[in-house]
């Protein structure tokens, strides 16, 4: 995978850390597609594909951070 900044020989300087969360209802969360996504997001193979790009953190990938049920 090639990133545009690498093609242009630009350096990436992180300024802030931004968390991206997914919000969904319980029935959506337990659907087959979302469960597959959750399982893939915690695999070493998935993480390795993005770690070499730099600036990505996977500490909370696949974790339920809040539930009101």
PyMOL Python script that loads the backbone (N, CA, C, O; Angstrom):
from pymol import cmd

cmd.read_pdbstr("""\
ATOM      1  N   UNK A   1       0.844  -1.163   0.000  1.00  0.00           N
ATOM      2  CA  UNK A   1       0.000   0.000   0.000  1.00  0.00           C
ATOM      3  C   UNK A   1       0.898   1.238   0.000  1.00  0.00           C
ATOM      4  O   UNK A   1       1.837   1.331   0.790  1.00  0.00           O
ATOM      5  N   UNK A   2       0.606   2.172  -0.878  1.00  0.00           N
ATOM      6  CA  UNK A   2       1.397   3.390  -0.974  1.00  0.00           C
ATOM      7  C   UNK A   2       0.539   4.565  -0.531  1.00  0.00           C
ATOM      8  O   UNK A   2      -0.609   4.705  -0.953  1.00  0.00           O
ATOM      9  N   UNK A   3       1.098   5.394   0.310  1.00  0.00           N
ATOM     10  CA  UNK A   3       0.412   6.577   0.809  1.00  0.00           C
ATOM     11  C   UNK A   3       0.904   7.775   0.014  1.00  0.00           C
ATOM     12  O   UNK A   3       2.086   7.861  -0.319  1.00  0.00           O
ATOM     13  N   UNK A   4       0.006   8.694  -0.289  1.00  0.00           N
ATOM     14  CA  UNK A   4       0.345   9.866  -1.096  1.00  0.00           C
ATOM     15  C   UNK A   4       1.523  10.623  -0.495  1.00  0.00           C
ATOM     16  O   UNK A   4       2.392  11.090  -1.231  1.00  0.00           O
ATOM     17  N   UNK A   5       1.566  10.753   0.828  1.00  0.00           N
ATOM     18  CA  UNK A   5       2.674  11.478   1.456  1.00  0.00           C
ATOM     19  C   UNK A   5       4.015  10.802   1.176  1.00  0.00           C
ATOM     20  O   UNK A   5       5.042  11.474   1.081  1.00  0.00           O
ATOM     21  N   UNK A   6       4.007   9.473   1.042  1.00  0.00           N
ATOM     22  CA  UNK A   6       5.250   8.766   0.733  1.00  0.00           C
ATOM     23  C   UNK A   6       5.667   9.024  -0.713  1.00  0.00           C
ATOM     24  O   UNK A   6       6.853   9.183  -0.999  1.00  0.00           O
ATOM     25  N   UNK A   7       4.699   9.066  -1.622  1.00  0.00           N
ATOM     26  CA  UNK A   7       4.991   9.339  -3.033  1.00  0.00           C
ATOM     27  C   UNK A   7       5.606  10.728  -3.184  1.00  0.00           C
ATOM     28  O   UNK A   7       6.542  10.924  -3.959  1.00  0.00           O
ATOM     29  N   UNK A   8       5.062  11.695  -2.425  1.00  0.00           N
ATOM     30  CA  UNK A   8       5.528  13.082  -2.505  1.00  0.00           C
ATOM     31  C   UNK A   8       6.739  13.334  -1.598  1.00  0.00           C
ATOM     32  O   UNK A   8       7.226  14.461  -1.512  1.00  0.00           O
ATOM     33  N   UNK A   9       7.221  12.288  -0.925  1.00  0.00           N
ATOM     34  CA  UNK A   9       8.349  12.372  -0.002  1.00  0.00           C
ATOM     35  C   UNK A   9       8.109  13.418   1.085  1.00  0.00           C
ATOM     36  O   UNK A   9       9.003  14.194   1.425  1.00  0.00           O
ATOM     37  N   UNK A  10       6.872  13.427   1.633  1.00  0.00           N
ATOM     38  CA  UNK A  10       6.510  14.331   2.711  1.00  0.00           C
ATOM     39  C   UNK A  10       6.566  13.581   4.037  1.00  0.00           C
ATOM     40  O   UNK A  10       6.240  12.396   4.104  1.00  0.00           O
ATOM     41  N   UNK A  11       6.973  14.264   5.063  1.00  0.00           N
ATOM     42  CA  UNK A  11       7.041  13.656   6.382  1.00  0.00           C
ATOM     43  C   UNK A  11       5.759  13.945   7.139  1.00  0.00           C
ATOM     44  O   UNK A  11       5.198  15.036   7.038  1.00  0.00           O
ATOM     45  N   UNK A  12       5.303  12.961   7.896  1.00  0.00           N
ATOM     46  CA  UNK A  12       4.094  13.107   8.691  1.00  0.00           C
ATOM     47  C   UNK A  12       4.484  13.454  10.115  1.00  0.00           C
ATOM     48  O   UNK A  12       5.252  12.731  10.748  1.00  0.00           O
ATOM     49  N   UNK A  13       3.955  14.559  10.617  1.00  0.00           N
ATOM     50  CA  UNK A  13       4.205  14.966  11.989  1.00  0.00           C
ATOM     51  C   UNK A  13       2.861  14.982  12.709  1.00  0.00           C
ATOM     52  O   UNK A  13       2.045  15.871  12.466  1.00  0.00           O
ATOM     53  N   UNK A  14       2.615  14.010  13.594  1.00  0.00           N
ATOM     54  CA  UNK A  14       1.333  13.988  14.301  1.00  0.00           C
ATOM     55  C   UNK A  14       1.216  15.179  15.249  1.00  0.00           C
ATOM     56  O   UNK A  14       2.150  15.513  15.978  1.00  0.00           O
ATOM     57  N   UNK A  15       0.043  15.807  15.219  1.00  0.00           N
ATOM     58  CA  UNK A  15      -0.201  16.956  16.085  1.00  0.00           C
ATOM     59  C   UNK A  15      -1.055  16.540  17.277  1.00  0.00           C
ATOM     60  O   UNK A  15      -0.767  16.908  18.416  1.00  0.00           O
ATOM     61  N   UNK A  16      -2.104  15.773  17.007  1.00  0.00           N
ATOM     62  CA  UNK A  16      -2.987  15.299  18.065  1.00  0.00           C
ATOM     63  C   UNK A  16      -3.350  13.844  17.789  1.00  0.00           C
ATOM     64  O   UNK A  16      -3.150  13.333  16.687  1.00  0.00           O
ATOM     65  N   UNK A  17      -3.876  13.207  18.791  1.00  0.00           N
ATOM     66  CA  UNK A  17      -4.396  11.854  18.635  1.00  0.00           C
ATOM     67  C   UNK A  17      -5.910  11.951  18.558  1.00  0.00           C
ATOM     68  O   UNK A  17      -6.537  12.590  19.402  1.00  0.00           O
ATOM     69  N   UNK A  18      -6.491  11.330  17.564  1.00  0.00           N
ATOM     70  CA  UNK A  18      -7.941  11.366  17.402  1.00  0.00           C
ATOM     71  C   UNK A  18      -8.486   9.948  17.466  1.00  0.00           C
ATOM     72  O   UNK A  18      -8.047   9.074  16.718  1.00  0.00           O
ATOM     73  N   UNK A  19      -9.434   9.724  18.352  1.00  0.00           N
ATOM     74  CA  UNK A  19     -10.075   8.422  18.472  1.00  0.00           C
ATOM     75  C   UNK A  19     -11.283   8.364  17.537  1.00  0.00           C
ATOM     76  O   UNK A  19     -12.039   9.329  17.422  1.00  0.00           O
ATOM     77  N   UNK A  20     -11.448   7.243  16.886  1.00  0.00           N
ATOM     78  CA  UNK A  20     -12.590   7.015  16.014  1.00  0.00           C
ATOM     79  C   UNK A  20     -13.411   5.891  16.639  1.00  0.00           C
ATOM     80  O   UNK A  20     -12.920   4.774  16.803  1.00  0.00           O
ATOM     81  N   UNK A  21     -14.640   6.186  16.981  1.00  0.00           N
ATOM     82  CA  UNK A  21     -15.519   5.205  17.599  1.00  0.00           C
ATOM     83  C   UNK A  21     -16.688   4.883  16.671  1.00  0.00           C
ATOM     84  O   UNK A  21     -17.097   5.715  15.862  1.00  0.00           O
ATOM     85  N   UNK A  22     -17.210   3.688  16.795  1.00  0.00           N
ATOM     86  CA  UNK A  22     -18.427   3.307  16.081  1.00  0.00           C
ATOM     87  C   UNK A  22     -19.543   3.192  17.105  1.00  0.00           C
ATOM     88  O   UNK A  22     -19.380   2.570  18.154  1.00  0.00           O
ATOM     89  N   UNK A  23     -20.669   3.795  16.789  1.00  0.00           N
ATOM     90  CA  UNK A  23     -21.841   3.725  17.663  1.00  0.00           C
ATOM     91  C   UNK A  23     -22.921   2.979  16.905  1.00  0.00           C
ATOM     92  O   UNK A  23     -23.225   3.308  15.759  1.00  0.00           O
ATOM     93  N   UNK A  24     -23.505   1.965  17.551  1.00  0.00           N
ATOM     94  CA  UNK A  24     -24.544   1.184  16.881  1.00  0.00           C
ATOM     95  C   UNK A  24     -25.447   0.537  17.912  1.00  0.00           C
ATOM     96  O   UNK A  24     -25.078   0.370  19.075  1.00  0.00           O
ATOM     97  N   UNK A  25     -26.617   0.182  17.467  1.00  0.00           N
ATOM     98  CA  UNK A  25     -27.558  -0.517  18.323  1.00  0.00           C
ATOM     99  C   UNK A  25     -27.140  -1.961  18.523  1.00  0.00           C
ATOM    100  O   UNK A  25     -26.320  -2.496  17.777  1.00  0.00           O
ATOM    101  N   UNK A  26     -27.713  -2.577  19.534  1.00  0.00           N
ATOM    102  CA  UNK A  26     -27.355  -3.952  19.893  1.00  0.00           C
ATOM    103  C   UNK A  26     -27.633  -4.926  18.754  1.00  0.00           C
ATOM    104  O   UNK A  26     -26.816  -5.807  18.484  1.00  0.00           O
ATOM    105  N   UNK A  27     -28.776  -4.780  18.080  1.00  0.00           N
ATOM    106  CA  UNK A  27     -29.090  -5.717  16.994  1.00  0.00           C
ATOM    107  C   UNK A  27     -28.096  -5.590  15.842  1.00  0.00           C
ATOM    108  O   UNK A  27     -27.750  -6.583  15.202  1.00  0.00           O
ATOM    109  N   UNK A  28     -27.638  -4.360  15.581  1.00  0.00           N
ATOM    110  CA  UNK A  28     -26.629  -4.157  14.543  1.00  0.00           C
ATOM    111  C   UNK A  28     -25.304  -4.763  14.964  1.00  0.00           C
ATOM    112  O   UNK A  28     -24.632  -5.419  14.169  1.00  0.00           O
ATOM    113  N   UNK A  29     -24.928  -4.543  16.217  1.00  0.00           N
ATOM    114  CA  UNK A  29     -23.646  -5.048  16.714  1.00  0.00           C
ATOM    115  C   UNK A  29     -23.551  -6.562  16.573  1.00  0.00           C
ATOM    116  O   UNK A  29     -22.489  -7.087  16.241  1.00  0.00           O
ATOM    117  N   UNK A  30     -24.639  -7.260  16.819  1.00  0.00           N
ATOM    118  CA  UNK A  30     -24.606  -8.716  16.762  1.00  0.00           C
ATOM    119  C   UNK A  30     -24.878  -9.285  15.373  1.00  0.00           C
ATOM    120  O   UNK A  30     -25.020 -10.498  15.220  1.00  0.00           O
ATOM    121  N   UNK A  31     -24.952  -8.422  14.360  1.00  0.00           N
ATOM    122  CA  UNK A  31     -25.115  -8.934  12.989  1.00  0.00           C
ATOM    123  C   UNK A  31     -23.809  -9.603  12.542  1.00  0.00           C
ATOM    124  O   UNK A  31     -22.730  -9.297  13.050  1.00  0.00           O
ATOM    125  N   UNK A  32     -23.933 -10.504  11.597  1.00  0.00           N
ATOM    126  CA  UNK A  32     -22.779 -11.291  11.152  1.00  0.00           C
ATOM    127  C   UNK A  32     -21.653 -10.407  10.612  1.00  0.00           C
ATOM    128  O   UNK A  32     -20.484 -10.644  10.918  1.00  0.00           O
ATOM    129  N   UNK A  33     -21.989  -9.400   9.819  1.00  0.00           N
ATOM    130  CA  UNK A  33     -20.963  -8.532   9.225  1.00  0.00           C
ATOM    131  C   UNK A  33     -20.166  -7.754  10.259  1.00  0.00           C
ATOM    132  O   UNK A  33     -18.941  -7.678  10.169  1.00  0.00           O
ATOM    133  N   UNK A  34     -20.848  -7.177  11.238  1.00  0.00           N
ATOM    134  CA  UNK A  34     -20.159  -6.406  12.272  1.00  0.00           C
ATOM    135  C   UNK A  34     -19.317  -7.324  13.147  1.00  0.00           C
ATOM    136  O   UNK A  34     -18.209  -6.957  13.536  1.00  0.00           O
ATOM    137  N   UNK A  35     -19.824  -8.505  13.460  1.00  0.00           N
ATOM    138  CA  UNK A  35     -19.040  -9.448  14.261  1.00  0.00           C
ATOM    139  C   UNK A  35     -17.773  -9.869  13.510  1.00  0.00           C
ATOM    140  O   UNK A  35     -16.713 -10.029  14.117  1.00  0.00           O
ATOM    141  N   UNK A  36     -17.883 -10.045  12.215  1.00  0.00           N
ATOM    142  CA  UNK A  36     -16.706 -10.374  11.405  1.00  0.00           C
ATOM    143  C   UNK A  36     -15.708  -9.223  11.432  1.00  0.00           C
ATOM    144  O   UNK A  36     -14.509  -9.450  11.594  1.00  0.00           O
ATOM    145  N   UNK A  37     -16.188  -7.992  11.275  1.00  0.00           N
ATOM    146  CA  UNK A  37     -15.315  -6.818  11.338  1.00  0.00           C
ATOM    147  C   UNK A  37     -14.605  -6.736  12.683  1.00  0.00           C
ATOM    148  O   UNK A  37     -13.410  -6.446  12.733  1.00  0.00           O
ATOM    149  N   UNK A  38     -15.318  -6.983  13.761  1.00  0.00           N
ATOM    150  CA  UNK A  38     -14.711  -6.932  15.095  1.00  0.00           C
ATOM    151  C   UNK A  38     -13.620  -7.987  15.237  1.00  0.00           C
ATOM    152  O   UNK A  38     -12.562  -7.715  15.805  1.00  0.00           O
ATOM    153  N   UNK A  39     -13.872  -9.186  14.725  1.00  0.00           N
ATOM    154  CA  UNK A  39     -12.874 -10.257  14.819  1.00  0.00           C
ATOM    155  C   UNK A  39     -11.634  -9.937  13.986  1.00  0.00           C
ATOM    156  O   UNK A  39     -10.511 -10.178  14.428  1.00  0.00           O
ATOM    157  N   UNK A  40     -11.834  -9.396  12.787  1.00  0.00           N
ATOM    158  CA  UNK A  40     -10.702  -9.061  11.915  1.00  0.00           C
ATOM    159  C   UNK A  40      -9.875  -7.942  12.521  1.00  0.00           C
ATOM    160  O   UNK A  40      -8.648  -7.966  12.434  1.00  0.00           O
ATOM    161  N   UNK A  41     -10.533  -6.955  13.138  1.00  0.00           N
ATOM    162  CA  UNK A  41      -9.816  -5.778  13.648  1.00  0.00           C
ATOM    163  C   UNK A  41      -8.850  -6.091  14.786  1.00  0.00           C
ATOM    164  O   UNK A  41      -7.994  -5.264  15.102  1.00  0.00           O
ATOM    165  N   UNK A  42      -8.963  -7.243  15.399  1.00  0.00           N
ATOM    166  CA  UNK A  42      -8.057  -7.583  16.505  1.00  0.00           C
ATOM    167  C   UNK A  42      -6.960  -8.568  16.089  1.00  0.00           C
ATOM    168  O   UNK A  42      -6.153  -8.983  16.922  1.00  0.00           O
ATOM    169  N   UNK A  43      -6.927  -8.939  14.818  1.00  0.00           N
ATOM    170  CA  UNK A  43      -5.916  -9.902  14.370  1.00  0.00           C
ATOM    171  C   UNK A  43      -4.576  -9.215  14.109  1.00  0.00           C
ATOM    172  O   UNK A  43      -4.546  -8.063  13.674  1.00  0.00           O
ATOM    173  N   UNK A  44      -3.480  -9.907  14.368  1.00  0.00           N
ATOM    174  CA  UNK A  44      -2.163  -9.344  14.069  1.00  0.00           C
ATOM    175  C   UNK A  44      -2.003  -8.978  12.593  1.00  0.00           C
ATOM    176  O   UNK A  44      -1.360  -7.977  12.276  1.00  0.00           O
ATOM    177  N   UNK A  45      -2.571  -9.766  11.694  1.00  0.00           N
ATOM    178  CA  UNK A  45      -2.457  -9.502  10.252  1.00  0.00           C
ATOM    179  C   UNK A  45      -3.056  -8.139   9.904  1.00  0.00           C
ATOM    180  O   UNK A  45      -2.459  -7.376   9.145  1.00  0.00           O
ATOM    181  N   UNK A  46      -4.227  -7.833  10.452  1.00  0.00           N
ATOM    182  CA  UNK A  46      -4.878  -6.549  10.195  1.00  0.00           C
ATOM    183  C   UNK A  46      -4.001  -5.403  10.696  1.00  0.00           C
ATOM    184  O   UNK A  46      -3.782  -4.421   9.987  1.00  0.00           O
ATOM    185  N   UNK A  47      -3.511  -5.538  11.899  1.00  0.00           N
ATOM    186  CA  UNK A  47      -2.697  -4.472  12.484  1.00  0.00           C
ATOM    187  C   UNK A  47      -1.402  -4.256  11.720  1.00  0.00           C
ATOM    188  O   UNK A  47      -0.976  -3.118  11.524  1.00  0.00           O
ATOM    189  N   UNK A  48      -0.777  -5.339  11.288  1.00  0.00           N
ATOM    190  CA  UNK A  48       0.482  -5.235  10.548  1.00  0.00           C
ATOM    191  C   UNK A  48       0.320  -4.490   9.236  1.00  0.00           C
ATOM    192  O   UNK A  48       1.250  -3.824   8.781  1.00  0.00           O
ATOM    193  N   UNK A  49      -0.855  -4.596   8.619  1.00  0.00           N
ATOM    194  CA  UNK A  49      -1.082  -3.907   7.341  1.00  0.00           C
ATOM    195  C   UNK A  49      -1.064  -2.395   7.486  1.00  0.00           C
ATOM    196  O   UNK A  49      -0.795  -1.689   6.514  1.00  0.00           O
ATOM    197  N   UNK A  50      -1.345  -1.880   8.686  1.00  0.00           N
ATOM    198  CA  UNK A  50      -1.415  -0.437   8.886  1.00  0.00           C
ATOM    199  C   UNK A  50      -0.301   0.133   9.743  1.00  0.00           C
ATOM    200  O   UNK A  50       0.014   1.319   9.635  1.00  0.00           O
ATOM    201  N   UNK A  51       0.297  -0.681  10.588  1.00  0.00           N
ATOM    202  CA  UNK A  51       1.330  -0.176  11.487  1.00  0.00           C
ATOM    203  C   UNK A  51       2.523   0.400  10.747  1.00  0.00           C
ATOM    204  O   UNK A  51       3.126   1.367  11.213  1.00  0.00           O
ATOM    205  N   UNK A  52       2.875  -0.170   9.610  1.00  0.00           N
ATOM    206  CA  UNK A  52       4.040   0.343   8.887  1.00  0.00           C
ATOM    207  C   UNK A  52       3.801   1.742   8.325  1.00  0.00           C
ATOM    208  O   UNK A  52       4.758   2.433   7.977  1.00  0.00           O
ATOM    209  N   UNK A  53       2.539   2.173   8.230  1.00  0.00           N
ATOM    210  CA  UNK A  53       2.235   3.523   7.764  1.00  0.00           C
ATOM    211  C   UNK A  53       2.538   4.564   8.827  1.00  0.00           C
ATOM    212  O   UNK A  53       2.809   5.723   8.514  1.00  0.00           O
ATOM    213  N   UNK A  54       2.492   4.148  10.081  1.00  0.00           N
ATOM    214  CA  UNK A  54       2.755   5.059  11.184  1.00  0.00           C
ATOM    215  C   UNK A  54       1.533   5.901  11.530  1.00  0.00           C
ATOM    216  O   UNK A  54       0.703   6.195  10.669  1.00  0.00           O
ATOM    217  N   UNK A  55       1.436   6.278  12.784  1.00  0.00           N
ATOM    218  CA  UNK A  55       0.365   7.153  13.219  1.00  0.00           C
ATOM    219  C   UNK A  55      -0.947   6.467  13.553  1.00  0.00           C
ATOM    220  O   UNK A  55      -1.922   7.135  13.895  1.00  0.00           O
ATOM    221  N   UNK A  56      -0.988   5.158  13.461  1.00  0.00           N
ATOM    222  CA  UNK A  56      -2.214   4.428  13.789  1.00  0.00           C
ATOM    223  C   UNK A  56      -2.003   3.630  15.063  1.00  0.00           C
ATOM    224  O   UNK A  56      -0.970   2.985  15.244  1.00  0.00           O
ATOM    225  N   UNK A  57      -3.002   3.683  15.951  1.00  0.00           N
ATOM    226  CA  UNK A  57      -2.940   2.908  17.180  1.00  0.00           C
ATOM    227  C   UNK A  57      -4.116   1.955  17.238  1.00  0.00           C
ATOM    228  O   UNK A  57      -5.226   2.312  16.842  1.00  0.00           O
ATOM    229  N   UNK A  58      -3.889   0.766  17.719  1.00  0.00           N
ATOM    230  CA  UNK A  58      -4.931  -0.254  17.736  1.00  0.00           C
ATOM    231  C   UNK A  58      -5.191  -0.774  19.144  1.00  0.00           C
ATOM    232  O   UNK A  58      -5.670  -1.895  19.319  1.00  0.00           O
ATOM    233  N   UNK A  59      -4.879   0.035  20.137  1.00  0.00           N
ATOM    234  CA  UNK A  59      -5.011  -0.415  21.520  1.00  0.00           C
ATOM    235  C   UNK A  59      -6.446  -0.833  21.861  1.00  0.00           C
ATOM    236  O   UNK A  59      -6.644  -1.812  22.581  1.00  0.00           O
ATOM    237  N   UNK A  60      -7.432  -0.118  21.363  1.00  0.00           N
ATOM    238  CA  UNK A  60      -8.825  -0.393  21.720  1.00  0.00           C
ATOM    239  C   UNK A  60      -9.621  -1.048  20.592  1.00  0.00           C
ATOM    240  O   UNK A  60     -10.841  -1.174  20.699  1.00  0.00           O
ATOM    241  N   UNK A  61      -8.967  -1.458  19.535  1.00  0.00           N
ATOM    242  CA  UNK A  61      -9.683  -2.083  18.421  1.00  0.00           C
ATOM    243  C   UNK A  61     -10.455  -3.312  18.870  1.00  0.00           C
ATOM    244  O   UNK A  61      -9.911  -4.197  19.532  1.00  0.00           O
ATOM    245  N   UNK A  62     -11.716  -3.355  18.506  1.00  0.00           N
ATOM    246  CA  UNK A  62     -12.557  -4.493  18.830  1.00  0.00           C
ATOM    247  C   UNK A  62     -13.106  -4.507  20.237  1.00  0.00           C
ATOM    248  O   UNK A  62     -13.811  -5.447  20.604  1.00  0.00           O
ATOM    249  N   UNK A  63     -12.811  -3.507  21.036  1.00  0.00           N
ATOM    250  CA  UNK A  63     -13.291  -3.464  22.412  1.00  0.00           C
ATOM    251  C   UNK A  63     -14.629  -2.729  22.504  1.00  0.00           C
ATOM    252  O   UNK A  63     -14.863  -1.745  21.801  1.00  0.00           O
ATOM    253  N   UNK A  64     -15.490  -3.219  23.373  1.00  0.00           N
ATOM    254  CA  UNK A  64     -16.711  -2.489  23.696  1.00  0.00           C
ATOM    255  C   UNK A  64     -16.336  -1.528  24.811  1.00  0.00           C
ATOM    256  O   UNK A  64     -15.996  -1.953  25.915  1.00  0.00           O
ATOM    257  N   UNK A  65     -16.398  -0.228  24.524  1.00  0.00           N
ATOM    258  CA  UNK A  65     -15.990   0.774  25.495  1.00  0.00           C
ATOM    259  C   UNK A  65     -17.146   1.249  26.350  1.00  0.00           C
ATOM    260  O   UNK A  65     -16.932   1.759  27.449  1.00  0.00           O
ATOM    261  N   UNK A  66     -18.387   1.089  25.858  1.00  0.00           N
ATOM    262  CA  UNK A  66     -19.551   1.509  26.620  1.00  0.00           C
ATOM    263  C   UNK A  66     -20.767   0.730  26.147  1.00  0.00           C
ATOM    264  O   UNK A  66     -20.928   0.493  24.950  1.00  0.00           O
ATOM    265  N   UNK A  67     -21.601   0.342  27.055  1.00  0.00           N
ATOM    266  CA  UNK A  67     -22.858  -0.328  26.740  1.00  0.00           C
ATOM    267  C   UNK A  67     -23.900   0.118  27.750  1.00  0.00           C
ATOM    268  O   UNK A  67     -23.628   0.159  28.950  1.00  0.00           O
ATOM    269  N   UNK A  68     -25.093   0.451  27.271  1.00  0.00           N
ATOM    270  CA  UNK A  68     -26.134   0.884  28.198  1.00  0.00           C
ATOM    271  C   UNK A  68     -27.193  -0.184  28.408  1.00  0.00           C
ATOM    272  O   UNK A  68     -28.262   0.107  28.944  1.00  0.00           O
ATOM    273  N   UNK A  69     -26.920  -1.406  27.999  1.00  0.00           N
ATOM    274  CA  UNK A  69     -27.905  -2.475  28.187  1.00  0.00           C
ATOM    275  C   UNK A  69     -27.581  -3.336  29.379  1.00  0.00           C
ATOM    276  O   UNK A  69     -28.312  -4.281  29.675  1.00  0.00           O
TER     277      UNK A  69
END
""", "prot")
cmd.dss("prot")
cmd.show_as("cartoon", "prot")
cmd.util.cbc("prot")
cmd.orient("prot")
